[in-house]
C-alpha cells in the first residue's frame, strides 16, 4: 500500500474568537490557498490515492476536501477518530488493516498523532519526525502483519510541495 500522511493546512489560531471548540477551527484563506498548491505538487508527483481517511475536525476535513478536489478522487472521504490529535497510532494501524487491499491511501490528521503514526509505521523510537502544517510523508507498507513495518520514501515540507507544484 502506498500511504501518504498529511498534516492539515494552516488553521485559525487556538485563541481565535468564535472558535472556542478546537474541533471547529477552520483553515484560513492562506491555508486553503497553500493546500491547493501543495495538492498540485502531489499531482505533479503522480500521487492519486484511491481513498482518503481524515480526522473529523473541520481543519482536517477541509484539507482532505482540497486533496479530493485537486487530485480528482471520486471516493467519499472516510472520517476516523483514530486521526484526532491525541489518538493512539496503534488504533489507526488496526483500522488500516481493513483497507489492506487498497493500493493507495491518504491520511489527513494533526500533530502529534501524525508524527507518532509515522514513527510507529517505521518502527523507530528516539527519532522525532515533525510535520509542518501541510507537510506530506510518503511510505509504503508491504504487509499488514501484527507489527507495523513501512518504508519511508520521502518527507516533504509545504514549501517543497508548493515548489514542485509550480514546476508542473
Secondary structure by P-SEA (a helix, b strand, c coil): cbbbbbccccccccccccccccccccccaaaaaaaaaaaaaaaaacccccbbbbbccaaaaaaaaaaaaaacccccbbbbccccccccaaaaaaaacccccccbbbbbbccaaaaaaaaaaaccccbbbbbcccbbbbbbbcccccbbbbbbcccccaaaaaaaaaac
